[in-house]
Amino acid sequence: MRPLKPNWLASGLLCLLLLPLSLSSFAQAGRGAAIRGRVTSGTEALPGVNVILKGTQQGTTTDVNGQYSLTLPDGSAESATLTFSYIGYASQEVKVGNRTTIDVSLVSDDRALSEVVVVGYGTQRKVETTGAIASVKAADLVQTPVANVAQGLQSRVAGVQVNQNTGAPGGNISVRIRGTNSINGNSEPLYVVDGIQISNSGGINDVSPLSTINPNDIESVEILKDASASAIYGSRAANGVVLITTKRGKTGATRVTIDSYYGVQKVNKTLPVLNASQFAQLENEVFKNNFYPNPASLGEGTNWQNLIFREAPIQNHQLSINGGTEKTQLALSANYFDQDGIIINSAFKRYSYRLNVDHKVSDRVKIGTSILGSYAINSGITTGSQTIGDAGVVTASILGAAIGAPPTLVPYRTDGTLFPFGEQAGGQYREVTNPLNFASVLNRNAIKRTLVNFYADFNILKGLNYRASFNADIQNNLRDGYTPRSIVNRSDLNDNSGSGFKVNGNGLALLHESILTYSTSFATNHTFKATAVVASQSEQYNSNQINANGFPNDATQNEALQLALNRTVTSSRDRQRLDSYLARVNYGYKDKFFLDLTARVDGSSKFGANHKYGLFPAVSAAWRLIEEPFAKDLSWLSDLKLRGSYGITGNAAGINPYQSLATVAASGSDYNLNHLFVTGINPSGIANPDLRWERSAQADIGLDISLLNNRISFIVDAYQKTTKDLLYVKALPLSSGYSTITGNFASLENKGLEFAVNARILDGPVKWSVSGNMTFNRNKVVDLDGGTTQERFITAYSVLKVGQPLGLFKTYVYDGINQTGETILPGYDGRLGGLKVKDINGDGAISAADQMITGNPNPDFIYGFSTNASFKGFDLSMFLSGSQGNDIYNAARLSFEMPLGQRNQFAGLANRWSATNPSNTYVSGAQAGRLPVTSQVIEDGSYLRCKNLTLGYTVPRIKGIQQIRVYVSANNLFTLTNYSGFDPEVNTYAGSNTAIGIDNLVYPQAKSFLGGLQVTF
């Protein structure tokens, strides 16, 4: 039976929730005093102002014209007080008395510096911040339809580079805050969700753990960029920290909100390839036969890209309830997100809920909880082959197979079943794969995740507060996989055909933090705050896996693995623990000078016996020059603050547990002893008692400027970060019995500039604001292994080189096509009509010595721009993001501009070299030839992308409904780029710090168009 659609479930739940409210409203109709009025700012109406009857939950909000209506309980009007509040304006309290009409004019609150921002283990007034901290509003995060909070951060914060590694639903994201800080370790930031610490990592076809968190539940995101801001998290903060705060209940009338959208996605572009006639002609040339007697009669043939791409729906539905009394506040939400991929058989679904409760037990005690639960189902499909060259791209991913599939073949047999290529054309095309085979493979990951936080606040004395926090991150995932017999050539079927697996993983992370905070002010102008924390965190993970092959048929797929002829079972378990002690002191004088001191000591079970503990100190200071006499007379200057910081943070995420110990493992093969097969165990890792943290020392200087009554603000930061003791796998002499050892050998440097600007250009009846940011970051390898190695190939075309940026491309230099009469140099597979490379060292032969640095995947700069405008009920917003100066290694060109036969080619090969067509771009067809990797496949990856364009309208207020807004939105509307591949925003080796900017045909991002509805009762 087809499951009930979630939007019907949401509607039914909403009706049940609204029924008592409607009955209550009906029962009260006609009773009490009706108060009406209009809220303005000067002459301008203010929509969305909260109007609350003080001391109760009863209230309303103003409509698009600033008008409101509120019925007070019978006989309460004379003593009643209304509270009017709106973000950016000073709140007002007005006594009702005997009035029935109350108009209010709110005054703009220019004390923006009193805004509170979230920092590690507490909050600060914005005026007090001394470190590099950036905030992103919840509305900006969900402006585009994202399944992952990290997607919402892209190009919105200076110094933060977000790469959408894959456009697959639920796909992985890479985030770099102020550059890459590790070689073998994880360079992803630490995410802290309501105090619960989680990490993101994984490959191109993995599901991002952040996709299990509903972005609509988030209230705010703070990014701690420099060491002074992030050192409070010590050994996990070298890559920066992202603090995520979810929405909590607010005192006042209960609000019920529905937020829903539905849309359609489509591929931005397909890659032009040869049609059937052109392909057949090329095949005849390559094999020098007449396999296709009449190529012209074949026409266009099969368009394989049209078969794998589709228009795919995307939808999101959320129901939220928020409200509370002075003692208890509650926020509850339920969400359903469903995204089908633009490639067949790929999809992501998420069911999630959130419950936040805060309860004031007494004037001194407050308790609360945050629970985020989700169940996500990812149906993946293999893209982004992690093999180089030609055959891997064609046979290991659906995109490569779709481009390389001969258009002369067909997808299905006459009975509708898939038609393997080995059974067509007399077996001529066994090397390539029917692209639809990949869509027949089961690859599903079901993930259950619950984040739980419980806290208790005790106000011990005036200014002295103790908070006990208990956190749990509970995860379970079940991976299902099955490769059916039906996609195997019938002549190749054997006892091993049909393979499946099940992997069950369970993770549990527990964290307790005791936080003691003391704050006071003295001698009129001095403020002091001290924070001390003791924390203990434990993590454990176990997995069980069964693999099987040799199924009798595909009827049960992997649900009856016992039917297979061959089965293997593996299991694993690991544990780790982190104990921490930290302190922070904040001092301020006259809101002019501020000083912060932070120190944290972490002890980890993962590191060697000689280095179990590490110290991570930081210091920062700020001077608000606006408080100086020379600045007070500058009426156009609203604020001017100079910041400086220095600190040391660590990275414990570079290795897995037990790497400092001598380890053994199953050999992976059986030994025949006395005619019995016995599994062997052999040494697998050498002990290193000196294994320790990666340590990043970072200096930052920043300037904050606000002009014209805070209508324009600028933020500029310059930083330098040196990461030492990098975890690096060093080669050992084989005589040692081990091939490698993991140790602290390497070092990196990042330095850069960040610029951000925000401006309210128009603030009258027409509102218009813009914001932009730009980041310049330069990284380089300072050392690899103590000076022994100066250069090391990471792939066949990218290197680590001391003194140079990470991931540089090193290849031969393309020099056109070998023409008639030219000398073909020895040393590579050169031929007439074949690719020519330059003899760099001039020795008359081609060798590895002729390779040189030909590309840099690191951008010169990244940038983002957004604009928002509104007039009456209409609103319009646009968001652009871009990258400039980065190169991409386009691996597909090695396969599809190399006419070896048996696979299709890019359309440009119709203009290939021949004796009568001496092309200097595309080589001639030649069986079994190979192209050397040259600069020809390295392209400029710069792009400017319109991430979002949204037009909305807020309907004039309807009785009983606080607000209705409808909108239409276009996402990834256009991309300006010279890159020839599917998508310039690409990274095959997701999460890698060294193999970057590589495109082995990764799942492209989709263009989408959607319509949405937001209703608040």
N, C-alpha and C positions, 0 to 999 in steps of 0.2 A: 504493500500500500504506500502511495506517495505521501511523505510526511507533510503535516500541516504547515503552510507557509508562515514564517515568523511574524510577518506584518499582521496576519490575522490574529496571531497569539497576542501581539502587542495591543491590538485594538480591543480584544476581549478583556485583557487585563486592565486597560485604561478605563473601559466602561465600568468594571467592578470597582475600581478606585474612585471614579467620579460619582458613582451612584449615591453614596452617603453624602458627598459634598453637595450634590444637586438637591437631594432631599432636604439637607440642612438649609440651603439657600432658599428653597421654596417655603420652608416652614417659617423662615425669618422675614420673608418678603412683607413689606408693608409695616414692619415694626422698627422702632428706633428713629434716630435723626439721620437724614441724608445730607452729607456734606459734599459739595462740589467745588471745583476750582480749577485753576490753571497754573502751571509751574513754568517759569521762564528764566532766562538769563539775559537781563536787559530787555530787548524786544524780541528775542529769539525763544521759541518754544523748546522745551526740553522733554523729549520722549524717554520712557524707561525709568523715570525717577521713582524710587521706592517711597510710598506713603504708608506709614505704619502707625497704628494706634499704640502709643507708648505703653509698655508693660503687658502687651498681648501679642498673639500671633496674627491678629486681624490686620489686613492691609491690602494695598493694591499698587499698581504702577500707572504712570501717565501714558496716554496714547501718543500717536505720532504728532498730535497738535498740542501736546503738553497738558491735556485735560485729564481729570480724574474724577471719580465718584466713589464715595465710601459711606456705607450705612453703619452708624454707631448703635451699640446696644441701647435699648430704651432707658431713658433717664440718666444716661452717662455723659451727655454732651457737655454740660457746664463744667465738669471736672476733668474732661478728656484733654489729652495733649497729642498732637500729631507730630511725627518725626519725618522730615523730608531729607532724603539722602541720595547722592548721585556721585559716581566716581569722577574725581577732578574738581568737585565743588564742595564747599563747606556745608556740613549738615545744619539744618535748622529745626528747632522745636517751636511749635505754635500752639497756644491754648485755644480751644474751640469756643468756650463760653456759649453765648446764645446765637452765634453766627451759623449760617447755612452755606455761605460762600466764602472760601478762603483762597485767595491768590497769593502765591509766594514767588519771590525772585531770589534765586540762589546766586551766590557770589562765587566766582572762580577761586579755587583754592590753589594759590601759587606756591604753597609750601610743599612743592614736589619733593623737596629733600627729606621731608618727614616720611616719605614712602618707605615701607618696610620690605626688605629683601631677605630671602632665605639664604643662610650660610650654613656651613657644616655645624651641626649640633646647636642650632639656634637661629636667631634672626638679628638683623641690624637695621638701623635707619640708613637709608641710602646715603645720607650725608656723611655717615661714619665709615663707609667702606674705603679700605685702603688698597685692596687687591683688585685684580682684573676679573670682574664678575659681570656676566651678561645675562639678561632676562629675556624670556620669550613669553608672550601672552598666550593664553589658552586659545583665544580666537584665531591667532595666527597659525597655531599648530594644526588646526583642523580646517583651515581655509581650503586646502586641497584634500581629496578623499584618500587618506593614507591608512594603511594597516599597522604602521610602525611609527612610534613617536620620533625616531631618528629621522625619518623622511620629512617630518614637519620642520626639522631644524635646518634643512638644507638651504644654504645661502642667506640665512637670516641673521647669522651671528658672525662678526669678524673673527678670524682666527680658527674657525671650525670648518673643516672640509668634510662633507658628507658625500660618499660615493654610493649610488644605487648600483651595487654590483650586478644585480640581475633584475629584470622587470617581471620575473615570475611572481605570482601571487604569494605573499608571505615570505618573499625572498630576502636574502641577507643584505645587510647594510654595513659599510665600513665608515667609521667616524674617526677623524684625526684632529685632535686639538693641538694647534701649534706644531704640526708636523709629526713625522714618524719618529718614535723614540726607541725602537728596538729593532733587532735583526731577526733573531729566531723567536723572540717572545711576542706576546700579544700587545698591540699598540692601541687597542680599543679603550675608551675611557671607562671609568667606574660609574655605574648608574645606581642611584640611591632613590628608591621609591618609598616615600613615607617612612624613611629610616631603614628600609630593607635593601641590602646591597646585592646587586646582580651584575653579571658580566655578559658581554656579547662576543661571540667568536664563531667560527665555523666556515665551511666551504661554500662554493658557489651554488651547490644544489641543496644546501641545508636550510632549515627554517630558522629565522632569527628569533631568539628568545624574546626580543622586544615586541614581536608580533602578537604575543599572547596578552599584551596589556592594551586595553582600549584607550586610544588617544582622547576620546571624548570625555573620559573621566578625569582628565588632568586639569588642574587649576593653573599651575605655572611651572616653568622650567628655568632653573638657574644653571649656568655653565661656569664652573670655577676653572679659570684658565691658567693663572700663574701659581707659583709655588706657595705664596703666602695664603692664598685662598684655599688651596687644595691640600696643603701639608697636614691639615687636621685629619686627613684620611691616610697619611703615612705611606705604608708599603704598597698601597693599591692606587696611588694618586699620580704616578709619574706621567700618565697619559691624560690627565685632567679628570674632572668629576662633573657629572650631570645630575643635579638634584631635581627630582620630580615630585611635586606635591599634588595630590589628588584633591578633588573638590570635597569640602566639608559642609556640614549643615550650618545654616545661618538662622539667627533668631528672627522671628517674624512669621508672617502668614505662610502657610504651606503652599509651595509651588509645584505644579505638575507640568513637566515639559516633554513634548514629543519632538524628536529630531529625526528626520527621515529623508533619505535621498535614493534615487534610482538612476542608473545611467548605463551607457553602452560604451565599450572600449573597442578600439581597432588598431591595427599595426600602422605605424607611421610611414613605413616604406618597405618595399620588397626589393630584392637585388635582381637586376636584369641578367638573364642567362640565355644561352642559345636555345632556339626552338628546335623541334624535331628534325626539320630539314637541314638546318645548319649543323646540328650535332651529327647527323648521319654522314654528311659530307666530310666532317672532321674525322670521324671514325675510319672512313675509307682511306683518308690520307695517312693517318697514323699507322694503321695496320697494312697499308698498301695492298688492299684487297677490294673486293666488290661486295662486302657483306650487305650493304644496302644498295640494291641495283638502281633504285630510282629515288634518291633523297628528296627531290623537289616534291614528290607526291605525298610526303608525310605531313606537310603542313606544320601547324603549331605544336601538336602533340600534347602530352600531359603537362599541366602546370602544377608542379608538386608544391610550390609555395602556397598556392591558393587552397590546396587540400589540407595543409597543416595549420594555416592561419584562419581565424574566424572573428566575427563580431561577438564580443563576450559581454554579458551583463555584469554589473556591479551594483550592490545595494547595501544600505546600512539603515538600521532602525534602532532607535534608543528611546527608552522611557526613563525619566528621572523624576525623583521626588526629593524636595529639599525644604526644610523648615525646622522650627524648634521654639522652645521657650527659653527663658533666661537660664534655666538649669540644664536643659537637655536639648541638643541639636542633632539632627539626623540627616544624612544624605544617602539616598538609595538609588541605584540605577540598574537597568538590565539592557543588554545590547546584543544585537545580532548583526554580523558583518559577513557578507557573502560575495566573493569575487571569483568569477571564472576567468581563466587566463586566455589571452589571445591566441595561444597555441593549444590545440585540442588536447583533452585529457589532463589539463592542469587547472587547479582550482585551490582556493583557500577559504575556509569557513571558520568563524569564531563565534562562540557563544560566551558571553561574559556577564558578570555582575559585580557590583561594588557596594559595600556597606560601610559607611563611616559614622560612628557615634561618639559624641562627646557629652559627658555628664558631670555636672558640678555637684559633688557629694556634699561639700560644705564650703565655707569661705576659704578653707586651707587645702582642700583635697579635690582633685579633678581626675577622672579616669576616662579612658576612651579606647576605641579600637578602630582599625582599618582592615578590611578584608576585601581582597581582589581575587576573584576566581574566574578561570577561563577554561574552555575546552575548545581546542583548535584542531582542525583536520586539514592537513596539507596533502593534496594530490599533486605530486611533482612529476616532471618529465625531464630527462637528461638533456642539458644544453651545456655549452662551454667545455668542450673536450679539453682535458689537461694534458694532452699529448701534442707534440709539435709536428711540423712537417705536413704531409698530405693525407695519408690513409686514415690517420686518427681523426682528423677533422671530419672526414666523410663518413666514417663508420661508427663513431662514438657519440654522436649527438644528432638530434632530429633536424636541426637547422642545416648542418653539414650534409646530412643525407638528402634533404629536400633540394639543396642547390646542386649536388652532384648526381642526383638520380637521373638516368637517361630519360629524356622526354619521349622516347620511342617506346617505352614500356608502359604498362598499365597497373593501376593499384589493386584491382580486384579480379578474382576469377568470375566466371559467368554465374556461379552460385552465390556470389556476394562475399565470399571469404577472401582474406588477404592473399595476394599472389606474390610469393617470394621471388626475388629477381633471379635466383639460381635456377628456377623452373621456366624462365622465359628466355627467348632468343637463343635457345640451344645451350644455355648455361654460360653465355658470353659475359654476363655481368654479375658474376659471383662476388666480386670485390666490393661492390656497393650494396647498400641496404635499402629495402623499401622503407621510406620514411614513416609510413603508418605502422611499421613494426614497433616503433618507440611508443606510440600511443596505445599499443596493446599490452605493454608491460605495466604491471601493478607496482606503484611506488608511492605508498601512502604512509603518512606519519600522523598519528593521533596524539596530541599533547594535552595533558591536564596539568594545570598550574594554579597554585593557591599561594598568595602572599598575605601573611597575617602579621599585624602589629598590634600589640596591646601595651598601653602605657598608663602610668599613674604619676601624677604631679602632686608634690607636697610642698606647700608654702610654709617652710619651717619658721622663719623669722622674716621680718621686713627686709626684702632684697635678697633673701637666701632661699633658693628653690632646689628641690631634689626631684629628678625624674628617673623612674625605672622603666626601661623599655625592653620588651621581649618580642623578638621577630622570628618568623619562620618562613622559609621558601620551600614549598613542597611541590615536587615535580614527578610526573610519571609520563613516559612516552612509549608508545608501541609502534614500531615500524613494521610494515608489511610489504613484502616484495614477491613478485612472481613473474618469470619469463616463460610464456606459454610455448608448447610444442607447435602450435599452429603457425608460428612465424618462421619455423625452420623449413628449409628446403626438404621436400619429401625424401629425396635421395640421401640426405644427411641425417635423417632421424635415426637415433640409436638408443641404447639403454640409458644414456645420460641426459637425454633431451627432456626439457621441462625442468626448471629450477626455481626454488622458492626459499624464503627465509622469514623468520620472525625474530625481532629484537625487542626485548622489554628492558627499559631502563628506569631506574628510580633514584631520585636525588632528594636530599634533605639538607638544608642549611639552617642552622640555628644561631642566633645572635642575641646576646644580652648586653645591654649598655646601662651603666649607672652614671647619670649626669648630674653634677652638682654645679649650680650657677649662683654667683653672688654679684649683685650690681648695686651701685650706690653713687651718689653725687656728694661733693663736699666743697667747702669754701666757695660756694656759689658757682664757680666757673669750671669745676673739675668733674669729670665723670670717670667711673672705674667699673670694669666688669671682668670677672674671672670665671673661667669654665674648666672643670676637671672631669675627666671621663675614664672609667675603667670598663673595658669591653672584652668579651670572649666570644669567639666565633668558631664553629665547627661545621665542616662540610663532609658529606659522604655520598658516594655514588656507587651503585651496583648495576650490572647488566647481565642478561642471560640471552644467548643467541643460539638458534638452531638453523642450520643450513641443510638443504636437501636438494637432490636432483635425481632424475630418472623416474618421472611420473608416468603412469599408464595413459593418462589423458589430462585435459585441462578443466575437467568438470568442477573440481573442488579448489582449484588454484592452490594457495598456501594454507588453506584451512584444514587440510588433512596431510600434514607433512609425513605422517607415519606410512603413507602409501608409497613414498619414494624408495627407490632401491638403496640410495646412499644418503647417510645422514651424519652430520658432525655437530657437536655441541661445544660451546665455549661459554665461559662466565668470567666475570671480573668484579673486583671491589676495591675502592680506594677511599682513604680518609685523609683529612688534613685539618689542622687547627691553627688559629691565629689569636694570640693574646695581645692586648694593647693597653697602653697607659698614656694619656695625653692631657695637655693643659694649654690654655690660651688666656692671655691677658689683653684686654682692650682699654686704652686710656685716651681720654679726650679733654681738650682744653678750649673752652669758649666756642665750641663748634668751629674752631680754626685749625687746631693741630690734633692729629690722631696718631696713635702708635699701637700696633698689634704685635704681640709676641706669641709664637706657637711652637710647641714641641710635642712630638709623639714618639713613643718607643713601641715597636712591634716585634713580636716573637713568632716565628713560623716553624711548623714541623717539617716544611718542605726543604729547608736549607741545612747546610752542613753543620756538624757538631761544633765547629769553631766559630760559626757566624749565625747562631740561632736568632739573635736580636739585632735590630738596627734602630738608629736614632735619626729622626727626620725633623730638623728645626726650620723655622722661617721667621722672618721679621719684615714688617712693612710699615710705612708711614705715609701720611697725607697732610698737605698744607693747603688750606682753602684761602687762596689769595684774595678772594672776594671780600673777606673780612678785614683786609688791610685798608688803611685810610685812603691810599691812592686809588683803590678800586671802587670805593663806596660812592664816589662822585660820578662814576661812569654809569649813567642810567640805562644804557643799552646793554650793559653786561649784567646778566642774572646770576651767574655762578662761574667760578674759576677755581679748579682744584688740581693740584699737582700730586701725583702718587709715585711711590717707589717701593720696590720689594725685592727680596732675595730669599731663597729657601731651597731645601733639598727634599725631594720626594722619591719614592721607591716604586719598583715594579716587581711584584711577586708572581705575576701571571705569566711569566716567561717560560715556566717549566711545569710539568706535571709532578705530582708527589713521587717520592722515593728516588729522585734523580741523583741525590747526594749519596745514596747507599749502593753497595755492591748488590746487584740483582741477578736473578736467574729467571729463565723462561723456558717454556716448551719449545722444542727445536723446530716444530712445524713439520717434521717428517718422522716416520716410524723406522725403528731399527729391527732387523731380523736377528733375534737371539734364540738359538736352539729351535729354529723353525717357528718361533712366535714373534709377532710384531709387538714391539714395546715402544712406547712414546718416550723420547729422550728429553732430558732437561740439561740446559747448558748455561754458562755465564752469559749475561746479556748487558751488564752495565758495570763500569768500574767505579769504585767509591771515590768521592771527592769531598772530604770534610771541610774544605774551604769554600764550597759553593755558597754564594750569598746574593743579596738583592742587586738588581739593576738600580743605579742611583742617578737621578737627574738633578743637576744644580741649575736653577733658573733665576735670572735677573730680569726685572721689568721696570719700566718707567712709563707713566701714563699721564695724560692731560685731559681733564673734563671741562668743557666750556659750554655755557648756556647763554643765549642771547635773546634780547627783545622779550622780556618777561617769560622766559623758558619756551618760546615758540620755536627756537632753533637750538639744537644741541649737537655738539661734536665730541667724539671720543677718539683719542689717538693713543696707541700703545706701541712701544718698541721693546723687544725682548731678545734674550739670548739664552739658549738652553743647551747644556752639555750633559750628555748621558754617558756615564762610565760604568765599568764592570758589567758590560752587556753579556748576556748569556749567549754563548756561541759554541757551536759544535766544532771542535778542533780535531783534525786528523791525527791518528797515532800510528807509529810503526806497527806493522802487523806482527812483529816479533813479540809485542806486548800481550798478544792474545785478544786484543780489542782493536776495533777499527777507529773508534772515535771516543772522545770524552767531552762532556758538557761542563763548561767552566766560564768564569768571568774574564773574558779576554778583550772584547771589542769596545769601541766608543764611537759616539755620533755627536753631531752638533746641529742644532736648528737655531736660526735667528730670523727675525722678521719684523714687519711693520703691519699694524692694523689700523684701519680707519672706519669710522661709523658716523653717520649723520642722520638726524631726524628733524623734520620741520613740519609745523602746522602753517601751511601757506595761506589758507582761507579759514576763517573761524566764525563766519556769519551765517546767514541762511544757507549759503553753499559752503560746505566744509570740504577741505582738501588737504591731505597730508601726504608726505613722501618720506621714504627712508631708504638708505643705501649703505652698503659696506663693501670694503675691499681689503684683501689680505695678500701680502707678499711674504712668502716663506722660502728660505734657502736651507737645504740640509746638505751635509757632507759626511762621509765616512772618515773619521779621524784615525781609527786603528782597527785592525781585524783580529790579530792574534799575537799582539806583543811585538809587531814589526816583522814577523817572519814572512807573512803573505802581503803582497801589495795589490794583487788583483785576483779575483776568483769568479769563474763563471757560475751563475745561478741556474740559468737555462742555457740552451745552445746559442742564445742570441742576447742575453742580458748578463751584466756583470756587477760585482761589488768591487769598487776601486778606491783605494785610499786617496783622500783629498778630493773626491768627486761625489755627486749626489747618488742616492740609492737608485738601483734599478736601471742604470744606463743601458741602452742598446748598443751592442758591439757586433758589427756585421761587416761583410764585404761592401764595397761601394759600387752601386749600379752604374754601368757605363754604356747602356743601350744594348743593341743586338749585333752579333757578329755578322758582318756584311760580306758579300762576295769580294774577294781580293784582299781582305784583311788578315793579318797574322793572328792565329789563335794560340794564346799562350798555354804552355803545359801546366799541369797541376790541378786542373779541375775538369769537369765534364763539359768542356766547351765544344761547340759544333757550329757549322754554318747555319744561320737562322736561330742560333741559341743565345742565351743571355750572356752578356759580356760584363766582366768586373774589372776594376782598376788595379793596376800593379802599383800599389802605394809605395813600396820600398824600392821599386825600380830594378829588381834583380832579374827580370825577364821571365819570371814564373809566378804562378798564383799559389800562395800558401797561407797558413794561419797568420803569418806576419803581415799580411795585407789587410787584415781586419782592423777596424778602427771604430771609435765612438761615433755613432751615426744618429742617435736620438736620445731624448731625455723625457721620460714620462711625467716628470714633476712640472706642474704649471708655473708660469711666470707669476701669475696672480689669479685669484678666484674672486668673484664678486656677486652681489645680489642687489636687487632694486625692487621696491614695492611702492604702490601708490593706492590711496583710498580716497574716495569722494562720495559725498552724499548731498541730496537736496530733497527736502520734505521727506517723503517715504522711500525714495529711491537711494540705492547705494551701489557703487561700482568700485571694484578692486582689481588690481593686476599685480602679478608677482613674476619677476624675471630672475634667472640665475645663469651664471656663466663661468667658464674657465678659459684661460688664455695661455697659449705657449706650450702646452703639453703635447707630447708625441704618443702615438698609439702603434703598437706592433699588430698589424692586420694579418693574422696567420691564415685567414681564408684565401688570401691571394696566392699563397704557396701552392694551394690545391687547385684553385679554379682559374689560375692564369698559367697553368702548367699542363698543356694538352698531352698527357701520356696515354690517353685512351681509356675506355671503360667508365668514364665519368663525365658529366656535363661540365661546361666551363662558363665563365662570365661572358656576357654578350659581346664585350670588346674583342674577344678572340675571333670574331668573324673577320676582323681586320688583321689577322696574324701574318707573320712573315712568310713570304714565298718568293720564288725566283722572279715572279712577275709583280709581286707586291712587297718590296723591301721595307716593310714596316720597321721602325726603330723603337716600337713600344711593346709589341706582343710577339713571343717566340713562335716558331713553327711547331707543328705537331711532331712528336717523336716518341716511339714506344720505349718505355723503361728509362727515359731521361730523368734527370733530377735538376731542379734549380737550386743553386746555392742561396743561402739566406743573405739578401742584400738590402741596401737602404731603400730599394723600390717598395718594399712592403711596410715601411715605416711612414706614417702619415701624420699630418697636423691634426690633432684632436681638439682644437679650440672650438668652442661653441657658445652660443647664446640661446637660451631656451625660455619660452613663455611657459612657466610652470602652471599658472592659473590665471583665468580671467572670469570674474564672477559679477553678475548683475542681479541685484535683489530688490524686492519691494516689500515694505511693511504696510500691511493693510490697516486702514483706519479702525480704531478700536471697536470691537463688538462686545455687547453686554455679556458678561460672564467669562470673557476671554481676555487675558491681559495683553497678549501679542500674537499676531500671525505674520510670519514672514515667508515669502516664497522666493526662490532664486533659481537661476540657471548658471551652470558653470562649465567651462571648458578647461581641460587639463592637458599639459604637454601639447598646447595648441600648435606651436611651430617651433622649429629648431633651425637656427642659422649656423651652418658648419660646412666645411669642405671635406669632411671625413666621408669615405665612400662606403663604409660598413653600415650595418643596421642602425647603430646607436653610438654616438661618441662618448656617452657616459657609461663606460664599460670597464670591467676588471675581472678577467677570468679567474685569477688566483685570489679569490676573496679572502681577506684577512692577512694575506702575505705582505710583509714589509719590503720585500726585495723584488719579487716578480710582479711588477705593477704595470698598468697601462697596456695590458695584453688582451687582445680580442680573438679568442678561439671560438667565435660564434656563440656569444652569450645571449640569453633570452632578452629581446629588446623591450624597452619600455613602451607602454601603450599610450595612445591618444584617447581621451575619454570626454564624453559629453553627458551631463547629468542635470536633473532637476531635483530640487529639494523643498521641504516644507518644515518649518519650525513653529510650533504652537506652544504657548505657555498659558496655563489656566491659573 
